[in-house]
Amino acid sequence: MEKFNGKKTFRETLGSLNLKLIDTYIIKKFLGTFFFCIVLILTIAVVFDFAEKIDNFMEKQAPVKAIIFDYYMNFIPYFAMLFAPLFVFIAVIFFTSKMAISTEIIAILNSGMSFRRMMWPYFLSAFIIATFTFILTNFVIPKSNLIRMDFEDKYYHSSSSKRMMVENIHRQVYKNVYVFMGSYNPISKRGQNFTIEKFNDNGMLESKLSSTSVVYDTALHKWSALNYYLRQVKDTGEVITKGKQIDTTLTIKPGDFSRDPGFVGTMTSHELNDYIDLLRLQGSDELKLFLIEKYRRFANPFAVFILTLIGVSLSSRKIRGGIGMNIGIGLTLSFSYILFLQFASQFCLKGNLGPMLAMWIPNIIYSIIGLVLYKLAPK
């Protein structure tokens, strides 16, 4: 496949889409301004981040190579994709406002091109950005997040901030099967005061396994209960069994008890779907968090189109205050969109709002705002 490295290849590609000269002009303006905004914001972000963490890097003697390639080479794409829709909005507002002030928009419309037709190169550019955003968010950035977080654990987070002993663990591992641990040590992979209870569909206890401790066998990948006491409730009565050791069939892994909150961001799309299936099997309370992440990865690329529509419709008219007024209004709308997205996710986690609806409500509402602005845009 031919790579798009040279100017000739880029022009040939645009020519194959039967684009006019004005279309090529808008696409170059859009993509050029977008990448300029990203480079500018990322430069500022890297400088501030390095200034904040340099003391930790020096204290823990982080290698320069690791700082550059393990941390910042993975920090940059993560930060860029986190605010990609915002960068798109700023880029559209900025260069379209300049075109409007220079009466280029008026000239385009007076030449016979409709406003709807003028939107075509904007949406083509948005499609290119949304495609890259989707691929990076679902398949590339999760792997880079894993490297970045590992670096932070080694050279940034203090020893006291790392979670050692985890206490009072309650977990549903299957349907009607519940596990309790008084405490768990991730270093020794050993838990104390372990209990696993199994109920029938009517809520009646079927069996209860209690032990003084439980340990994970890294070779067999199994949990073994030590000094156990097993109580089984049957139609004929209760059966009590005692012993020194018994293997369990728990599907949870040691890392599930002490994982970092950013664990969800280290999974590719396929890994995330597999893990969601496992959480459904376990009936875990964490299911909503992972479903939110799944639907967010689809909603964010679509937001690129919505914010492009709003940006063009808003900035294509010459208004008093010029570019500054348009950028101010644009930033207000974009930050309100991001804030609304955060509120929607919390309503899902703390309330009864479905994960898919929570992630798509902002897109639905701002799509309506975009259509209203489109109707009011100069034709």
N, C-alpha and C positions, 0 to 999 in steps of 0.2 A: 504494500500500500504506500502511495506517495505521501510523504510528510509535508505539512504546511509550514515550511521553514522560510521560503523565499517570497518576495513580493509578487513574483510572477505566478506562483502557485496559488496565492490568495486571490489574485485577480481572475485567474482562470476558474477558480471555484465559484466566485461570485457570478462570473459570466455564465456558468452552466445553469444558474438559477434564473436566468433571464432578467437580471436586475438592471434597473436604469442607473444612470450616473448619480442621480440624487440619492438612490438607495445605497449605493456604495459609499457615498459621502456620509450619510447618517450612520451606517454601520461602523465605519472607521471612527467617527466621532464618539459613538456610544461605547464601543469596546476600548478605544484609546483612553477616554475619560474614566471609564470603570477601572481599568488596570492602573491608571495614574492615581486614582483615589485609594486603591488598595495598597499600592507601594508607599504612598504618603502616610496613611494611617498605620500600616504595619511598621514602618520605620520609627514612628513615634512610640508605638506600643513596645517594640523591642528595646528601645532606649530606656523607657521608664521601667520595664520589667527587669532589665539588666541592672539598673541602678538600685532597684529594690532588693535584688537577690545576690549582688556581688559579694556581700559580707559572708553569706552562707557558702558561696562557691569557694571563697578563699579559706574559710575556716575548715571546710571539709576537703580541701585540696582537689577540687574537681578538675580533671584534665581539660585543657583548652579544646582539644578535639571532641571530647564528649559534650562540652557546652555548645559547640557549634553544630555538630552533626546529630547528636542524640537528643538535644533539647530544642535549640532554636530552629533547626530544619524541620522539626515536627511541631513546634509551637506555631510557626508562621501559617501553615495550611489550616491548622485547627482554628486559629483566631480569624483567619480570612473567611472561612466558611461559616463561622458563627455569626458574622455580620454581613454576609454576602448580599442579602436582600436590601439592607440599609445602604451599602455601597452602590448598588444598582440604582436605588432611588436618588441618591445624591448626584450620581453621574448624569442621570436623565434630566433632573431638575437643572443642573448647572449648564450643560451644553445646549439644551433646548431653550432655556431662558436667554442665552446669548444669541441663539438664532432668532428668537422673537424680537429682541431689542434691535438686532441688525436688520429687521424686516425680512429675514430670509423665509420665515414661515408664510408671511403674506405673499411673497413672490412665488413660493411653491404652490399655494392654493390658487393664486391668480393664473398660474400656468395651465390650469385645468385639472390638476391632480386633487382628488377629494381628500378630506381629512382621514377618512377610513383607509384609503390607499396609502397615505403617508405613514400610517401606523405599521405597515407591513415590515419595513426594515427594522423598526423598533422591536417588534415581536420576534423577528428572526434572530436578532442579537440576544434578546432575552432567552430564546430557546437554546442558543449556544451556551450561555452562562448557566441556565438551569440544568442542562445536561451534564456539564462539568461538575456542578454543585451536587447533583444526585450521585454521580459516580464516586466522587471524592468522599462524600458523607457516608455512603453505604459500604464502600469497599477499601478505600485507601486510608482515610483518616483514623478509623478504628485501630488499624495496625500501628500507625504512627503515635496514637495516643498511648498505646501500651509501652512503647519505648520512652516517650516523654514522661509518663507517670513513674516508670521504673527509675529514670534519672532523678526525678524529684525526690523519690523515697531515699535514694542514696546520698544525694548532695544538697538537698534543700530542707526537707522536713527534719525537725529535731527528733532525737530518739524518744523524747517524752511524748511527742505528738502521735507516735505510731501506736496503734491499739495493740495491747498485749493480751491481758486477761479479759475475756468477754463473759459477762454475767447474765443470769436469768434469761436464757434463750428459750423462747416458745416458737415452735415451728410446726405447721401442718405439712407432712411429707407425702401423703397420699390422701385420697378421699376417705374421710372418717378415721385417719391415722394421725396422731399428734405426738410430738416429741418435746421433752423438757430437759434442760441441762442447767444445773445450778451455776456452773462456771465452765469455761473452756479456755485452754491455753493453746494458741496456734503454733507455738514453738515445739511443744512435745506432742501436739495433736491428741490431747487427752482431755476428756470432760469428766466432771464430778457430778454425783447425784443425778444420774441419768434415769429417765422414765420414758417409756413409749406405750401409748394407749391406743387401742383399736375399738371402734364402736360400729354397731350395725346401722342400717339406714333408719331405724327407729330411735336412734340415740342411746341404745342400751350397750353397756360395756361388754365386749367379747373377750378381750385379753389385756393384761397389763404386765409389762416387763419392767422391773426396777433393778438397778445395780448401783454399787458404790461409785463405779467409774466406767468409762467407755473409752476405747483407744482405737485410732485408725491405723490399719495395717497398710503401709504404702506399697508393699509387694503384691498383696492380694486385692487391694482396693476395697477393703471391707472394714466395717466397724465391728469390734468385738466388745461385748458387755462382760465385765468382770464382777465376780461375786454376785451373781444375779438371782432374782426371785421372780418367777413367772407364775402369774395367776390367770387361769383360763376358765371362763364361764361357759358351761355347756348345759344342755337340757337335763342331763342326769345329775348336775351339780357342779361344784368348783373343783378344778384340778390344780394343785400346787406343785411346782417344780423348782428345785434349787440346784445351784451348781457354781463352779468356779469361773467358767467361761462359756459364752455362746455367741455365735456369729449372727449378725443382723443383716437385713436386706435394704438398708437405708440408701436412698438415691442421692442424698446430700453429700457434698464434699467438704473437706476442711476449710477451703477458701470461702465457702458460702457463709461461714460464721464471722469472718474477719475481713471481708473484702472492702475496698475503698468505695465511697459513694459514686466515684466516677467510673466504676466497673462497667456500667451500661454503655458508656461511650467507647469501650474497647472491643466491642463485638461487631463483626461484619453483618450484613443483612441476613445471610444464611445462618450464622451462629445465633443471631438474635431471635430468629423464628424458631430455631430448635430449642433455645432456652425458654422461650415463651410456652412452647408445648410442654416442657418439663414442669414449669411453674403451674400450668393448668392442671397437670396430673397431680401435683402436690397440693393444689388448692391454696397456694401461697398468697399472702397479703401483698407481696411485692409485684404481683402480676400487672397492676395498673401502671406502675412506674415504667416497666419495660414496654407495655403497649403504647404508652405516651411517646416513648422514644421511637418506636416503630412508625407511628403515624406522623410524628414530627418530621421524620426524614423524607416523607412524601409531601407533606404540606409546605415545607420551606422552599423547595424548588418551584412549586406552583406559585408561591408568593412573589417570585421574581416577575411573573407576568402581570400580576395584580398591581404591584407597585410601579411597574413600567407604564401601565395604562393610566394610573393616577398621576404619575409624574409628567407624562406628555400632555394630558388634558389640562393639568394645572398650570404648566409653565409655557404653553404654546401661545398664550395671550400676553401682550405687552401691558404691564400694569405699573402703576405708580409705586416706586420703591425699587424697581428693577430686579436684578438677580438676587439681591439680599433678601427682599421680601419673599420671593419664591422659595429660596433655600430655607428661610425661617419657617414658612408654612409647611414645606416638605419635611423638615426635620421634626416638626411637631407631630405630623401625621405618622411618620415612620416610627418615632419613639413610642407613640400611643399604640401602634400596632404591636411592637415588641412587648410593651407593658400588658396589653390585653392578652397576648399569648401566654404570658406568665400567670396572669390571673386565671385564665381558662384551665391551665394545667393544675393549679392548686384546687380549683373547684372539683376537678376530677379526683385528685388524690384525697381530698378531705370530704368531698360530698358524693353525690350520686350521678354526676355528669359522666357520660361515657367517654372513653379515651379518644375514639375517632372524632366524635362531635366536638370535644374540647379542643383538639388540634385544628379542626376545620372551621370552627365558628369565626375566628378572626378573618380567615380567608373569605368566608361567605359575606360577612358584614362589609369588609373593605372592597369586595367585588361590587357590591351595591353602590358604595361610595364612588368607586371608579367609573361605573356606568353613568351615574348622575353627573359627574364631572365631564365625562365624555360627551354627554348630551349638551352641556353648557359650553363646551369648547368651541372656538371659532371655526366655522365651516367654509 
